[in-house]
Amino acid sequence: MFLKKGSAVAKSFNILLTKDMVKLVKDKNISNEVNNAVGKIYSFYGYLAGYNQNRENYYTTKDEKATAIATRIVHDNLPKYCDNLKQFEKIIKRKKNKVTKKVTEIIRETKLEYLGIYEYVNLKKLIQLC
């Protein structure tokens, strides 16, 4: 299958996933040195077929393939992230409650200490007056 210039595939990124990409490059008026290099790539391109298939799978959005980056982000990572976010919020609430209780207890103890000192000072003044 040879892709024609201007075809939908030739204009999209899919041209990079086909062996005919080399034919399109070779079709242009280029020097012999470049044509020889392209010819070597053309014979080597079969070796890259698996690589190109993997690359296509990584970025596909139509199918929910396990290797597609979009699929992994939305179907695997996002639910885990949301669960972790909920757990984190619960932990923060618990910590705030514990800290609030502790601060309240410290304030109460400090107030009692202060009142005890205040009463002691007042009692000492009363004793001095007598």
C-alpha positions as CSV (number, residue, x, y, z in Angstrom):
1,M,0.0,0.0,0.0
2,F,1.5,3.3,-1.1
3,L,0.3,6.5,0.5
4,K,-0.4,9.3,-1.8
5,K,0.7,12.8,-1.0
6,G,-2.2,14.8,0.4
7,S,-4.1,11.8,1.7
8,A,-5.5,11.9,5.2
9,V,-3.0,9.4,6.5
10,A,-0.1,11.3,4.8
11,K,-1.2,14.5,6.5
12,S,-1.6,13.0,10.0
13,F,0.9,11.6,12.5
14,N,-0.1,8.1,11.3
15,I,2.4,8.5,8.4
16,L,5.1,7.9,11.0
17,L,3.6,4.5,11.8
18,T,3.8,3.0,8.3
19,K,6.6,1.6,6.2
20,D,5.3,3.7,3.3
21,M,6.7,6.8,5.1
22,V,10.1,6.0,3.7
23,K,8.5,5.9,0.2
24,L,7.1,9.4,0.6
25,V,10.5,10.7,1.7
26,K,12.2,8.8,-1.1
27,D,9.7,10.3,-3.6
28,K,11.0,13.8,-3.2
29,N,13.9,15.1,-5.3
30,I,16.8,14.5,-2.9
31,S,20.5,13.7,-3.4
32,N,21.7,10.2,-4.0
33,E,23.4,10.1,-0.6
34,V,20.1,10.7,1.1
35,N,18.3,8.3,-1.2
36,N,20.8,5.6,-0.2
37,A,20.3,6.3,3.5
38,V,16.5,6.1,3.0
39,G,16.9,2.8,1.2
40,K,18.8,1.4,4.1
41,I,16.1,2.6,6.5
42,Y,13.4,1.1,4.3
43,S,15.0,-2.4,4.6
44,F,15.5,-1.8,8.3
45,Y,12.0,-0.5,8.9
46,G,10.5,-4.0,9.5
47,Y,12.6,-4.2,12.6
48,L,10.9,-1.1,13.9
49,A,7.4,-2.5,13.3
50,G,7.0,-3.6,16.9
51,Y,8.3,-0.2,18.1
52,N,5.9,1.7,16.0
53,Q,3.0,-0.5,17.2
54,N,3.9,0.2,20.8
55,R,4.2,3.9,20.0
56,E,0.7,3.8,18.5
57,N,-0.6,1.9,21.5
58,Y,0.8,4.5,23.9
59,Y,-1.0,7.4,22.4
60,T,-4.3,5.8,21.2
61,T,-7.5,7.2,22.6
62,K,-10.1,5.3,20.7
63,D,-9.5,1.9,22.3
64,E,-8.9,1.3,26.0
65,K,-5.6,-0.6,25.6
66,A,-3.6,-1.3,28.7
67,T,-0.5,0.4,27.3
68,A,-2.2,3.6,26.2
69,I,-1.0,6.5,28.3
70,A,-4.4,8.2,28.4
71,T,-6.1,4.9,29.5
72,R,-3.6,4.4,32.3
73,I,-3.9,8.0,33.5
74,V,-7.7,8.0,33.5
75,H,-8.5,4.3,34.4
76,D,-5.6,3.4,36.7
77,N,-4.0,6.4,38.2
78,L,-6.9,8.8,38.6
79,P,-9.0,6.5,40.8
80,K,-5.9,5.8,43.0
81,Y,-5.2,9.5,43.2
82,C,-8.8,10.3,44.2
83,D,-8.8,7.6,46.9
84,N,-5.5,8.9,48.3
85,L,-6.9,12.5,48.3
86,K,-9.9,11.4,50.3
87,Q,-7.7,9.5,52.8
88,F,-5.4,12.5,53.1
89,E,-8.4,14.8,53.8
90,K,-9.6,12.4,56.5
91,I,-6.2,12.3,58.1
92,I,-5.9,16.1,58.1
93,K,-9.3,16.4,59.8
94,R,-8.3,14.0,62.5
95,K,-5.0,15.8,63.1
96,K,-6.8,19.1,63.3
97,N,-9.2,17.7,65.9
98,K,-6.3,16.3,67.9
99,V,-4.4,19.5,67.7
100,T,-7.4,21.5,68.7
101,K,-8.1,19.3,71.7
102,K,-4.5,19.6,72.8
103,V,-4.4,23.3,72.4
104,T,-7.6,23.7,74.3
105,E,-6.2,21.5,77.1
106,I,-3.0,23.6,77.2
107,I,-5.0,26.8,77.4
108,R,-7.1,25.4,80.2
109,E,-4.0,24.3,82.2
110,T,-2.3,27.6,81.6
111,K,-5.4,29.5,82.7
112,L,-5.6,27.3,85.9
113,E,-1.9,28.0,86.6
114,Y,-2.4,31.7,86.1
115,L,-5.5,31.8,88.3
116,G,-3.6,29.8,91.0
117,I,-0.8,32.3,90.9
118,Y,-3.3,35.2,90.9
119,E,-5.0,33.7,94.0
120,Y,-1.7,33.2,95.7
121,V,-0.7,36.8,95.1
122,N,-4.1,38.0,96.4
123,L,-3.9,35.8,99.4
124,K,-0.4,37.1,100.2
125,K,-1.7,40.7,100.0
126,L,-4.5,39.8,102.4
127,I,-2.0,38.3,104.8
128,Q,0.1,41.4,104.6
129,L,-2.9,43.6,105.4
130,C,-3.7,41.6,108.5
